[in-house]
Structures are given as C-alpha cells and as structure tokens.
Amino acid sequence: MSETEFELLDELYFVQHYSYIKETLKWEDERILDALSLLYEQGLIKCLRSPDEEIFGKVNFTEEGYSLFFLATKKGLMVHNTI
C-alpha cells in the first residue's frame, strides 16, 4: 500500500464526502481520484451516492468521484491497521 493510499484510508473510518477529503488532505484531484480508484478496486473502500446508498459495481471516478461519499471497508480497516 502506498503512502497516499494509507493517508487516504486514514480519513475514511467514517463516511466522508469527496469535498471533505479534498479539503482535509489538500491534494490535487487527480491524486485523490487515482488513490480512491485503486482502493476501490482492491475492495478496501466503499463508494456511496449518499451516506446511506452504496454503489455496487463499476464506478467512473473521473466523472462521478467529485459527488460521491467514501468509507473504508472492514478489509480496508484491517489492512490499514496492520501496516
């Protein structure tokens, strides 16, 4: 897991909107979206349309990422806590 992915997972112990991630980490959009995509592909985060509406299946981070919420999965928390 890269340092970027680790730092991002650190912010996702609770449901967070993209704007919170951007404001908190102060990273470029491309860096955030790339890391979110990698974490999602590995099953380490969930993507949500609203705090209660999880997305199942493919997510286009370039088009949708800015409007979504994110949360670390149980697997993501376990990986994050063992590093």
Residue pairs with C-beta under 8 A, 6 or more apart in sequence:
1 9
1 79
1 80
1 83
2 35
4 27
4 31
4 35
5 35
5 38
5 39
5 44
6 80
6 83
7 25
8 21
8 25
8 32
8 35
8 36
8 39
9 39
9 44
9 45
9 72
9 76
9 77
9 79
9 80
10 80
11 20
11 21
11 24
11 25
12 45
12 70
12 71
12 72
12 76
13 72
13 77
14 71
15 48
15 51
15 69
15 70
15 71
16 69
16 70
16 71
17 68
17 69
17 70
18 32
18 65
18 66
18 67
18 68
18 69
18 70
19 66
21 32
21 70
22 29
22 32
25 32
29 66
32 65
33 61
33 62
33 65
34 61
36 45
36 47
36 61
36 65
36 70
37 59
37 61
37 65
39 45
39 76
40 47
40 59
40 61
43 73
43 75
43 76
44 72
44 73
44 75
44 76
44 79
44 80
45 70
45 71
45 72
45 73
45 76
46 54
46 55
46 70
46 71
46 72
46 73
47 54
47 55
47 59
47 68
47 69
47 70
48 54
48 55
48 68
48 69
48 70
48 71
49 55
49 67
49 68
49 69
50 69
51 69
55 68
59 65
59 68
72 80
